[in-house]
């Protein structure tokens, strides 16, 4: 029941972020505010999804590790975001119902898998806002 309940919430937040990424002009990937470029934010978002799948859902990282695409190549970043989401959703789907509320120790501290998805939704929203801010600051 938990997977069936949380999946539509995750998909709503994540699909909005993905649509933003897909619609980016490739030249915007180099725009940055401070040390964060739009390309690096997209990569970081995928990287965190892979890490959360490992930490909270027990799904190992890809054998080759987390890919490090060219941060100025939109096609590569979009492919990475699609792959990280698929990896996370597979991990969520495989988690037994009774483990969704079990506290897991991680590098971030203790959290349940359900709380971890809440954090990912928040994380994705933060970076969507940063992308918008970076683009707007460049227009001014």
C-alpha positions, -999 to 999 in steps of 0.1 A, spaced: 0 0 0 28 25 8 44 22 -27 10 26 -44 3 56 -23 37 74 -25 44 67 -62 19 92 -76 31 119 -52 68 112 -62 58 111 -99 40 144 -97 70 162 -82 96 144 -102 78 148 -136 76 186 -131 113 187 -125 120 165 -155 99 187 -177 119 217 -166 151 198 -174 140 187 -208 128 222 -218 161 239 -209 180 255 -237 214 237 -237 233 269 -234 216 275 -200 234 245 -185 265 266 -181 247 294 -162 256 295 -126 250 313 -94 279 310 -70 294 276 -76 263 259 -88 256 256 -125 223 244 -139 241 214 -154 257 205 -120 222 208 -103 208 183 -128 236 159 -122 234 163 -84 197 156 -84 203 123 -102 232 115 -80 211 119 -48 183 97 -62 209 69 -68 223 74 -33 188 74 -16 179 42 -35 211 26 -20 209 41 15 171 38 22 159 11 -2 189 -13 -4 193 -11 -41 230 -9 -50 245 16 -73 250 7 -109 280 -15 -114 298 13 -133 290 38 -106 269 69 -109 276 83 -144 293 117 -147 280 131 -180 292 163 -197 275 189 -176 269 210 -208 252 182 -227 214 182 -222 208 148 -238 233 131 -214 219 149 -184 183 141 -193 192 104 -199 209 104 -164 178 119 -148 156 93 -165 179 64 -154 182 76 -118 144 79 -115 139 45 -129 165 31 -105 148 47 -75 113 37 -85 125 0 -89 140 2 -55 108 17 -40 87 -10 -57 109 -38 -43 107 -26 -7 85 -48 14 55 -30 29 67 -35 65 100 -18 58 86 16 47 83 27 83 115 11 96 142 36 106 174 33 85 207 47 96 224 66 68 251 93 63 223 118 68 212 103 100 182 81 108 152 82 85 125 59 73 122 52 35 89 71 35 106 101 51 134 98 26 110 101 -3 96 132 14 132 146 15 137 138 -21 105 156 -31 117 187 -11 152 183 -26 139 182 -62 117 213 -55 146 232 -41 167 226 -72 139 234 -95 137 268 -78 174 273 -80 173 266 -118 146 292 -122 166 317 -101 197 312 -120 179 317 -153 162 348 -140 194 363 -126 210 359 -160 182 378 -177 187 408 -155 
